[in-house]
Amino acid sequence: MHRVLVRQISHAHRKRQSSVKLKNALENHAFLSYIECVGSGNPYSIDTESRDSFIHFTVTGKRVNREVALSYWQEIIDECDRSNCSKILLDHNFEEMISMNEMLEVIGPVGDMLKGKIMAFYDRFGHYDIPEAGKMILRSQNVKMQIFHDLDEAEKWLEAN
């Protein structure tokens, strides 16, 4: 596997992103995208946007499986550790959700990674059944997590917690 660090402007199209914030973000290199290259294909990409109190991760790909989930979670946790940030907004942008069996295989390691962190989850494709099951398991492991159907509500919740 090769890791390629690509700087790019993400979320600039968002209506509430002012030109001053965008200029500051560019100057501070606040927008980064980590692209995991496996063989000849890219199974996912991660766009990272540092906010005042949390980091917004947009993970994009075709399908989530066990390996993809563990890989992107490790990248997210590594970035949180580097940035000394304990609040995560996961903006999930996969066409196909991980299967229930695969989720049950990764939830233990993911729960261990999320210890001491607060996570808000949003899915752009409306896949919520499997994440709801994962939320119940994570909460039983004392991981503070909430699932949102609205990205703005997820951001407000993270800012308040």
C-alpha positions in Angstrom: 0.0 0.0 0.0 1.1 3.5 -0.8 -0.1 6.6 1.0 -0.4 9.7 -1.0 -1.0 13.0 0.7 -3.0 15.3 -1.5 -3.9 18.9 -0.5 -7.2 20.0 -1.8 -9.9 22.4 -1.1 -12.9 20.5 0.2 -16.3 21.7 1.3 -15.6 25.1 -0.3 -19.0 24.9 -2.0 -20.7 24.9 1.4 -22.9 28.0 1.6 -21.8 28.9 5.1 -18.1 28.7 4.3 -17.1 32.4 4.0 -14.3 33.5 1.7 -12.3 34.7 4.7 -12.5 31.3 6.3 -11.6 29.7 3.0 -8.6 32.0 2.6 -7.5 31.2 6.2 -7.9 27.5 5.6 -5.8 27.6 2.5 -3.1 29.6 4.2 -3.1 27.2 7.2 -3.4 24.1 5.0 -6.5 23.1 7.0 -7.9 21.1 4.2 -6.2 17.8 3.5 -7.2 14.7 1.7 -5.6 11.4 2.4 -6.1 8.9 -0.4 -5.3 5.3 0.4 -3.9 3.6 -2.8 -4.3 -0.1 -2.9 -2.9 -1.7 -6.1 -4.3 0.1 -9.1 -7.5 1.3 -7.4 -8.5 3.6 -4.6 -11.1 1.9 -2.4 -11.7 5.2 -0.5 -10.6 8.7 0.2 -10.7 10.8 3.3 -11.2 14.6 3.2 -10.2 16.2 6.5 -11.4 19.6 7.7 -10.2 20.9 11.1 -12.8 22.9 12.9 -12.5 24.8 16.2 -13.6 21.9 18.4 -13.7 18.8 16.2 -12.4 17.3 13.0 -14.8 16.6 10.1 -13.8 13.5 8.1 -15.6 12.8 4.9 -14.8 9.2 3.8 -15.8 8.4 0.3 -15.9 5.2 -1.7 -18.0 2.6 -3.4 -18.3 -0.1 -0.8 -17.2 -0.5 2.8 -15.8 -3.9 3.9 -13.8 -5.1 6.9 -10.4 -4.0 5.5 -11.6 -0.6 4.3 -13.4 0.2 7.6 -10.3 -0.7 9.7 -8.0 1.2 7.4 -10.0 4.4 7.4 -10.6 4.3 11.1 -6.9 3.9 11.8 -6.2 7.0 9.6 -8.9 9.0 11.4 -7.6 8.0 14.8 -4.0 8.8 13.8 -5.1 12.3 12.6 -7.0 12.9 15.8 -3.9 11.9 17.8 -1.6 14.1 15.7 -4.1 17.0 16.2 -4.8 16.3 19.8 -8.5 16.3 19.0 -11.0 14.0 20.7 -14.2 14.9 18.7 -14.9 13.3 15.3 -17.6 14.0 12.7 -17.7 11.1 10.4 -19.4 12.1 7.1 -19.9 8.6 5.5 -20.1 8.8 1.7 -20.2 5.1 0.6 -22.6 3.8 -2.0 -22.8 0.4 -0.2 -22.7 -0.1 3.6 -20.6 -2.7 5.4 -22.5 -6.0 6.0 -23.8 -6.7 9.5 -21.4 -9.6 9.8 -18.4 -7.5 8.8 -19.5 -4.7 11.1 -19.6 -7.2 14.0 -16.0 -8.2 13.2 -14.7 -4.6 13.2 -16.7 -3.1 16.0 -14.4 -4.3 18.8 -11.2 -2.9 17.3 -13.0 0.3 16.3 -14.4 0.6 19.8 -10.9 0.3 21.2 -9.7 3.1 18.9 -12.6 5.4 19.9 -12.0 5.1 23.6 -11.9 8.7 25.0 -13.3 10.2 21.8 -16.8 11.6 21.0 -18.2 10.8 17.6 -21.0 12.0 15.4 -22.0 9.9 12.4 -23.8 11.1 9.3 -24.4 9.0 6.2 -25.0 10.7 2.8 -26.7 7.6 1.3 -29.1 7.1 4.3 -27.6 3.8 5.5 -28.6 3.8 9.1 -29.6 0.3 10.2 -26.1 -1.1 10.5 -24.7 2.1 12.1 -27.5 2.0 14.7 -26.5 -1.5 15.7 -22.9 -0.4 15.9 -23.9 2.6 18.0 -25.6 0.3 20.5 -22.4 -1.8 20.8 -20.1 1.2 21.0 -22.3 2.8 23.7 -22.1 -0.4 25.7 -18.3 0.0 25.6 -18.7 3.6 26.9 -18.0 5.3 23.6 -20.0 8.5 23.3 -21.6 8.4 19.8 -24.6 9.8 18.1 -26.1 9.2 14.7 -27.5 12.1 12.7 -29.7 12.5 9.6 -28.7 16.2 9.3 -25.0 17.3 9.0 -25.7 20.7 10.7 -27.3 19.0 13.7 -24.2 16.7 14.0 -21.9 19.7 14.0 -24.1 21.5 16.7 -24.0 18.4 18.8 -20.2 18.1 18.7 -19.8 21.8 19.5 -22.1 21.4 22.5 -20.4 18.2 23.9 
